[in-house]
Amino acid sequence: MIDIQKNNKKVGSSPEEKKAIVRAILAIISRQQEMSSIANYIAEDVEIYRDDLLSVGALIGWCRWVRFLHFIADRKMQGLELREEQMTVKDNIVEVLARWHGTKNGKPIASGDVPVRYQIDGDRVTKIWSYTTNYTFIHGKFIVYKPIFILLFLRFLIYSWLN
């Protein structure tokens, strides 16, 4: 079960405050901050786009996907992190270029660039844009093919149902 706790803190809308929200999300993905704090940064009805197609699930779906990434990554490598390489803010859109980092067989490994966009309205992320290619580091290069991604998605659904 995913425990989500809300904190009614208010965050302004300066570019640095928007970057702080995204950095907190990256810390949650990297397990440096508790998943239970995610509702402080992402709206419950967040719209999530993968390859510009709207996905379903809102905040709880995002949490399940991140837990699934952790589950898969833990079987392949240690210390998975998503580290910011570059971040820009334009109006209410924060664009991040990051890289996955981990250790496999005692050796550091890193992905190629992972671009993600976040729309921040008020003090919460309301839209996220990501790409299937962002997950090849964890799931393998073949997930970019639709039949393979569908199989991965079925595995994700089973994982979510069991957890």
N, C-alpha and C positions, 0 to 999 in steps of 0.2 A: 504494500500500500504506500502511496506517496502522500507524505504529510506536508502541507503547504500552510505557512503561517504568514499573516499579513501584519505589517507594521505601517501605521498611518503617517509615516514621515513624509514630508513634502520636499520635493527637490525642484529647484528652479530650472530654467530652460537655457542656461548659458551653454556654449559649446563644451566647456570643461565639465559641466555637470552631466551633459549627455554622454560624453566620453566615460565618465565615472560609472554611469549606468551600464554601458556596454562592457567595461572592464570587470564589473561585478558579475555579469553574465558569463564572461570568459572564465572567471575564477570558479564559478559554479560548475561549468562544463569540465574544468580541470580538477575538480574536487578539492579546491583550496578554500571553498566556502560551502556551507551546507545548502543542499537542494531545497530545504524547507523555507529558505529566505527568498526564493525566486519570485514570489508574488509581489515583492517589493520593487521589482524591476520590469516584469512582463505582465501586461494586462491579461485577465482571465480569458477574454474573448479575442486574444491575439490572432491575427491572420498570418498563416505560415505558407510561404510559396516555395516550392521546389521546382527548379527549372521553369519559373514563371507560371506554374500551375498551382492553384490553391489546394492546399492539403487540408485534411480534417483533423480535429482533435483539440484545437485551441491550446491553452496552457497545460492542461493535463496530458495531452498528446505530446507536447514538446518535452515534458518531464519524462514521460515513458521512453521517448526516442533517445534522450540523453542517457538514461539508465541502460537502455539496450546497447548503445555505443560502448559504455563502460563494460558491460557484460562481455561483448565480443572482443574488445581490446584487451581485457584482462586475460583472455585465453591466448593472445598472440604476443603481447608485450607488457612491459611494466611502465608505470609512471606516465600514462597518457596525459598530455597537456595540450591546450590550444593557446599558443602564445601570439600576442599582437606583434605584427611587424610594422604596420602602418595604419593610421586611423585619421579619417577626415570627416568634418561636419559641414553640411550645407543645409541651411534651414533646419528642418526637423529630421533629416536623414543622416545617419552615421554609417559611413562605409569603412569596413575593416578588412585588412589583408592580414591573415594570420597563417600560422603553420602548426600542424600537429607535431608533437615531439614525444618520444618515448625511448625505451631501452629494450632491445631484443638480443638475447644471448649475450648480455653484458655490454653490448655496444650501443651508443646513442644513434638513434635514427630520426629522420625528420621528413615531413611531407613536402610537396610543392606548395605553392600559394593556395590559400583557401579564402576566396572572397565571400563576404556576407554583408548584407545591408540591413539596417534596423531603422524603422520609423519610430520616432519618439514623440508622443503627444502628451503634454503635461509632464508627469514624472514616471511614465511607463512606456515600454515598447508596445506598439500596437500592430506592427507588421514586421515580418522577418522574411528576407529573400535569401535562399541558399541554392546550392546546385548539387546534383548527384555526384559530380566529379569531386566535390569536397570530401567525400567519404571513401574514396578509393584507397587511401592510406590504411584505413581500418578494415574495410570489407573486400578489398581487392579490385583490380582494374576492370573486371568484367561486370561490375554493377552498373556501369553506364549503359549496358544493353538492357532493354526493357524486360525481356523474359527473366533475366537474372535478377533485376531489381524487383520484379513481382515475387520471385521466390524469396528474396531477402525480406520483402514486406510481409509475406506470409509468416516467415520465421519471427518477425517482429510482433505480429498479431498473436501468435502462439505464446511468445515470451510475455507479452503484456497480459494475456489472459491468465497465465500461470502465476504471475507475480502481482 
